[in-house]
């Protein structure tokens, strides 16, 4: 049974905004992509220790 006092009734649940991204030209080979978790070198951001400093 729907509630009459629901202020959000009938409104959409969510709306996503995804900006257009440029196409990446180079990709990792599949073996390296599996190790890095991405096929795109631009998205490969390895963890470098505490507080962003490599040790």
C-alpha positions in Angstrom: 0.0 0.0 0.0 1.7 3.3 -1.0 2.1 6.1 1.6 0.4 9.4 0.9 2.9 11.5 2.7 6.0 10.4 0.8 7.6 13.5 -0.7 9.7 11.5 -3.1 7.0 9.4 -4.6 7.0 9.4 -8.3 10.6 10.9 -8.6 13.3 9.0 -10.4 15.7 7.0 -8.2 18.9 8.5 -9.6 20.4 10.2 -12.7 24.0 9.6 -13.7 26.3 12.1 -15.3 29.2 10.5 -17.1 31.4 13.0 -19.1 32.7 11.9 -22.5 36.2 10.5 -22.2 38.8 10.6 -25.0 39.6 7.2 -26.6 42.9 5.8 -25.4 45.2 4.7 -28.3 47.6 2.3 -26.6 46.7 -0.6 -24.4 48.6 -3.1 -22.2 49.1 -6.6 -23.5 46.5 -8.9 -22.0 49.0 -10.6 -19.5 50.1 -7.2 -18.1 46.5 -5.9 -18.1 45.5 -8.7 -15.8 48.4 -7.9 -13.5 47.5 -4.1 -13.4 43.7 -4.5 -13.4 43.3 -2.3 -16.5 44.1 -2.4 -20.1 44.8 1.3 -20.3 48.2 2.6 -19.2 46.7 6.0 -18.4 44.5 4.4 -15.7 47.2 2.4 -14.1 47.8 4.1 -10.7 49.7 1.7 -8.5 49.7 2.1 -4.7 53.1 3.6 -3.6 53.0 3.1 0.2 51.9 5.5 2.9 50.6 9.0 2.2 51.5 8.9 -1.5 55.2 8.6 -1.1 57.1 5.7 -2.6 59.4 3.9 -0.2 
